[in-house]
Each structure stands twice: as C-alpha cells, then as structure tokens.
C-alpha cells in the first residue's frame, strides 16, 4: 500500500488535545517537557487547562506541531512505514518536515514559535484578520478578491470552503457583498493575524534566516509545497518554498486532488480530524485520522485489515 501523510495547521487546536497520549506514554511526557523548557511555558497547563494562550499564535503553532509529532511517534511504534509524500496545511508543512527528519524536534518547536512571533509582529497595529467563506465557488471568490484591494484569498480548503485574509475592518465591510454573491456563511475567525497574504512580506527574509539555521539537507520522503504544489526534498528548496508559503495562499484542495492518485489512502496526524473532514469532500481515497489513542487503534486495525 502507498500512503500520504498529512498534518493539520492552526485552527485544529483545542483544550485537552493530547491528554490521553500524555497520560499513557513516557515519550509523550518527555516531548511535553522538552517543549516546555524550550518555550518557557508549561505545555501541560497550556493544553489541558482552560486559558487564552492556546489561541495565541506563537503558542498555538508549537502546540499543534507537538501533538502531530506525538501522534506520528505512537503510530510509528506499531506500524513502521514511509509515505509516498508528506503534506501539511500551512503550519502542518513544518510538521511534515519534522516527520521527514529534515529538522530536529527541538528546532522544529523553536522554528514554529519564532514563526508565530514573526507573524504577530508583521500584523501589529494592522488589526489583521481572516474569515471563512462557506458555499461560494472558488472562481467567484477569486474574482472578488482580485477586484478588492487589501482582501486576499488565503486558503483553498475544499469545495465550497475557503479562507480570505485582510484587515478586520475591510473583512467586516464585505460580508454583505460576499453573501450576495451566494455564500451560505461568512465568519470572522478569532485570530489577530492575517497569514498567507502580502501583509507578511516584511518577515520573509527573517524567516529564511531561521530556516537556514535549523533545517538539515536530509529528507526521508518528499514534501508537497502549500504554495506551489511542487515536491521537494532538499534544504535549499525547502527554504524557498516554506518562506514563500507565508505570503501565498494555501493550495490544500489542489494538492490533495493532484496527489490522490499516488496513494491508496491518507493518514492525518493531529487532533480533531480537520483534514479528514476536508478530504471527505475532495477525494474518494480514504483518510484515517490519528489524534488520540482510540483513533490510533482503529487506524492500525483498518490498515492491517486492508493488507490481508
């Protein structure tokens, strides 16, 4: 069988994620402790107790990467396979690089923390935001964004589900226009940044320097770029494409459609099954999601059954 490994991005976080992994595994506890030491924050409290910091970008990103990596390590203990490729949604592309061994866990945590801080810095004083648009055709929304300065198409998630970015005031002002075009729903996301758009152009070079410091020129499997759908397995290409991702839209929908014929199924590593939900509307290929111990057991049983 051939597999595509996929990894979620910001928006998949929730209080309690990873708790059963933490309570069950020495390795999970060690990874939590390592992350806490690097970030100078108690990751156990951050993820298991009610707080506002979990939605603070600089902490959200390491939290999601941490749980994705723990989910993968659990899976790998029971079912050792290399995928045909790794594919992440925004931040998830860095999780894919971590699993491909192009970066150490410690440096991956530092990288996404710094990424989050840079994104916050780029959007300071701009009242930036993002909004989900449901039920509107890509072409119509693309044309709308092209004709409205300072509104950008940020995420192609699935048929009829997209994300746009800009200043919150501008986003609020276009809600009625978007609905007149046929959108079923328009929702401002609880975020203080606007990613995958030109508002982040000022941090691209800084991010490239961090990537240069932390990445290895070593890949166990190829990664699919969010920004271009190109595959890459070298440090130089990773630096180019991961930095480009900051200002370019996430081509998740297009990437799944392009790669689905290369695999028998997708396996999502991360909490909540967000990408599994998107894939149901995109692909006839099955997606198995591992975000807790029950998911893990069910996925391994299913894969072994398919092998028989």
C-alpha positions in Angstrom: 0.0 0.0 0.0 1.0 3.6 -0.6 0.3 6.4 1.9 0.2 10.1 2.0 1.0 11.6 5.5 -1.0 14.8 6.2 -0.7 17.3 9.0 -3.1 20.0 10.2 -2.5 23.7 10.8 -3.7 26.5 13.0 -7.4 26.2 13.9 -7.2 22.5 14.9 -6.2 23.3 18.5 -8.4 22.6 21.5 -8.1 22.3 25.2 -7.5 18.7 26.2 -5.7 17.6 22.9 -3.0 15.1 23.5 -4.1 14.3 27.1 -4.5 10.6 26.6 -1.2 10.4 24.9 0.4 12.3 27.8 -1.1 10.0 30.4 -0.2 6.8 28.5 3.4 7.4 27.3 6.8 8.3 28.8 7.9 9.6 25.4 4.9 11.9 25.2 5.7 13.3 28.7 9.3 13.8 27.6 8.3 15.7 24.5 5.9 17.9 26.5 8.7 18.6 29.0 11.2 19.4 26.2 8.7 21.8 24.6 8.0 23.5 27.9 11.7 24.0 28.5 12.3 25.5 25.1 9.3 27.8 25.2 9.4 28.7 28.9 5.8 27.8 29.2 4.1 24.8 30.9 2.7 22.9 27.9 0.7 20.6 30.2 -1.2 23.6 31.6 -1.5 25.2 28.2 -3.1 22.2 26.6 -5.1 20.7 29.5 -6.4 23.7 31.5 -8.7 26.5 30.2 -6.7 29.5 29.1 -6.4 32.1 26.4 -2.8 31.5 25.4 -3.6 28.4 23.4 -5.1 30.7 20.8 -2.1 33.0 20.8 -0.3 32.2 17.5 3.2 31.8 19.0 1.9 29.1 21.3 -0.8 27.6 19.1 1.7 26.6 16.4 4.1 24.7 18.7 1.1 23.0 20.4 -0.3 21.7 17.2 3.2 20.5 16.0 3.8 18.8 19.3 0.5 16.7 19.2 1.0 15.9 15.5 4.5 14.6 16.2 3.4 12.5 19.3 0.6 11.0 17.2 3.1 10.1 14.5 5.6 8.6 17.0 2.8 6.4 18.5 1.8 5.2 15.1 5.4 4.5 14.1 5.9 2.3 17.1 3.1 0.0 15.9 3.2 0.4 12.1 6.5 1.4 10.5 6.0 2.7 7.0 7.4 5.5 4.9 4.9 7.6 3.0 5.0 8.5 -0.7 4.9 12.1 0.4 4.2 14.4 3.3 1.6 17.2 3.0 0.7 19.8 5.6 -1.9 22.6 5.9 0.1 25.8 6.5 1.9 25.1 9.8 1.4 21.4 9.1 4.0 21.6 6.3 6.6 22.1 9.0 5.2 19.1 10.9 5.7 17.1 7.7 9.3 18.3 7.5 9.8 17.1 11.1 8.5 13.6 10.4 10.7 13.5 7.3 13.7 14.2 9.5 14.7 17.4 7.8 14.7 19.2 11.2 15.1 18.0 14.8 12.1 18.1 17.2 13.8 20.8 19.4 14.5 23.0 16.4 11.0 22.5 14.9 9.5 23.7 18.2 11.8 26.8 18.1 11.0 27.3 14.4 7.2 27.4 14.7 7.4 29.5 17.9 9.6 32.1 16.0 7.3 31.8 13.0 4.3 32.7 15.2 6.1 35.6 16.8 7.1 37.0 13.4 3.6 36.7 12.1 2.3 38.6 15.2 5.0 41.2 14.7 4.1 41.7 11.0 0.4 42.2 11.9 0.9 44.5 14.9 -1.1 47.7 14.6 -2.9 46.5 11.4 -6.0 45.0 13.0 -5.5 42.0 10.7 -7.8 39.1 10.5 -9.2 36.1 8.5 -12.6 34.9 7.6 -14.1 31.6 6.5 -16.4 31.7 3.4 -18.8 28.8 3.0 -20.7 27.8 -0.1 -19.1 30.1 -2.7 -17.3 28.8 -5.9 -13.6 29.4 -6.0 -13.7 31.3 -9.3 -16.3 33.8 -7.9 -14.4 34.4 -4.7 -11.1 34.7 -6.6 -12.6 37.3 -8.9 -14.0 39.2 -5.9 -10.6 39.2 -4.2 -8.8 40.3 -7.4 -11.2 43.3 -7.6 -11.0 44.3 -3.9 -7.7 45.8 -2.8 -6.4 44.5 0.5 -8.6 41.4 0.5 -6.7 38.2 -0.3 -7.6 34.5 -0.9 -5.6 32.7 1.8 -6.7 29.1 1.9 -8.3 26.8 -0.7 -9.6 24.2 1.8 -12.2 22.2 -0.1 -15.1 22.7 -2.5 -17.2 25.5 -1.0 -14.9 26.2 1.9 -12.3 28.9 1.7 -10.5 31.5 3.9 -9.7 35.1 3.0 -7.4 37.5 4.7 -7.1 41.2 5.3 -7.8 43.9 7.8 -10.7 43.1 10.1 -12.5 46.3 9.2 -12.3 45.6 5.5 -13.5 42.0 6.1 -16.5 43.2 8.1 -17.3 45.7 5.3 -17.5 43.0 2.6 -19.7 40.4 4.5 -22.9 41.5 2.8 -21.2 41.6 -0.7 -19.9 38.1 -0.2 -23.3 36.8 0.8 -24.9 38.5 -2.2 -22.6 36.5 -4.4 -24.1 33.3 -3.0 -22.0 32.5 0.1 -24.0 30.5 2.7 -21.9 31.7 5.6 -19.2 34.3 6.4 -17.4 34.0 9.7 -14.6 36.1 11.1 -12.0 33.8 12.7 -10.8 34.5 16.3 -7.3 35.5 15.1 -5.1 38.5 15.4 -3.0 37.8 12.3 -3.6 37.5 8.6 -1.5 34.8 7.1 -0.8 33.7 3.5 -1.1 37.2 2.2 1.1 40.2 1.4 0.7 41.6 4.9 3.5 39.1 5.9 6.0 40.2 3.2 8.1 42.1 5.8 9.1 38.9 7.7 10.0 36.6 4.7 13.8 37.3 4.9 13.9 36.9 8.7 12.1 33.5 8.4 14.5 32.4 5.7 17.4 33.0 8.1 15.8 30.9 10.8 15.1 28.1 8.2 18.7 28.2 7.1 19.9 27.7 10.7 17.5 24.9 11.7 16.9 22.7 8.6 19.0 19.7 7.6 19.7 18.8 4.0 18.1 15.4 4.7 14.7 14.1 3.8 13.3 10.6 4.3 10.5 11.4 1.9 9.4 14.2 -0.4 7.2 17.1 0.9 4.5 18.8 -1.1 4.6 22.6 -1.0 1.5 24.5 0.0 2.5 27.5 -2.1 3.2 25.8 -5.4 2.3 22.1 -5.2 5.9 21.2 -6.1 7.5 18.3 -4.3 10.9 19.0 -2.6 13.5 17.0 -0.7 16.4 19.4 -0.3 17.2 22.2 2.2 17.5 24.9 -0.4 14.1 24.2 -1.9 12.6 23.9 1.5 13.8 27.3 2.5 12.5 28.8 -0.7 9.0 27.2 -0.6 8.4 27.4 3.2 9.2 31.1 3.2 7.0 31.7 0.1 4.2 30.0 1.9 3.9 33.0 4.3 2.6 35.3 1.6 1.0 32.8 -0.9 -2.4 31.1 -0.5 -2.5 27.5 0.9 -3.3 25.2 -2.1 -4.6 22.4 0.1 -7.5 21.4 -2.1 -5.4 21.5 -5.3 -2.6 19.5 -3.6 -5.0 16.7 -2.5 -6.5 16.4 -6.0 -3.1 16.4 -7.6 -1.6 13.7 -5.3 -4.5 11.4 -4.6 -3.7 9.0 -7.4 -0.2 8.4 -5.9 -1.6 6.8 -2.8 -4.1 4.2 -1.5 -5.1 6.4 1.5 -4.1 9.4 3.6 -3.2 9.4 7.2 -3.7 12.5 9.2 -1.5 13.1 12.3 -3.1 15.6 14.7 -6.1 16.5 16.8 -9.6 16.9 15.6 -9.7 15.2 12.2 -9.9 18.6 10.4 -8.1 17.4 7.3 -10.1 14.2 7.3 -13.2 16.3 7.1 -11.9 18.4 4.2 -10.8 15.3 2.3 -14.2 13.7 2.5 -15.4 16.5 0.2 -12.3 16.3 -2.0 -11.2 12.7 -2.6 -12.6 9.2 -3.0 -9.5 7.9 -1.2 -9.9 7.1 2.5 -8.4 9.4 5.1 -7.6 8.0 8.6 -7.0 10.5 11.4 -4.9 9.9 14.5 -5.4 12.4 17.2 -5.9 10.1 20.2 -5.4 6.5 21.4 -8.8 5.4 20.1 -8.1 6.8 16.6 -4.7 5.1 16.7 -6.1 1.7 17.5 -8.9 2.0 14.8 -6.4 3.1 12.1 -3.9 0.4 12.7 -6.7 -2.3 12.7 -8.0 -0.9 9.5 -4.6 -0.8 7.8 -3.8 -4.4 8.8 -7.2 -5.5 7.6 -6.6 -3.8 4.2 -3.2 -5.6 3.9 -4.8 -9.0 4.3 
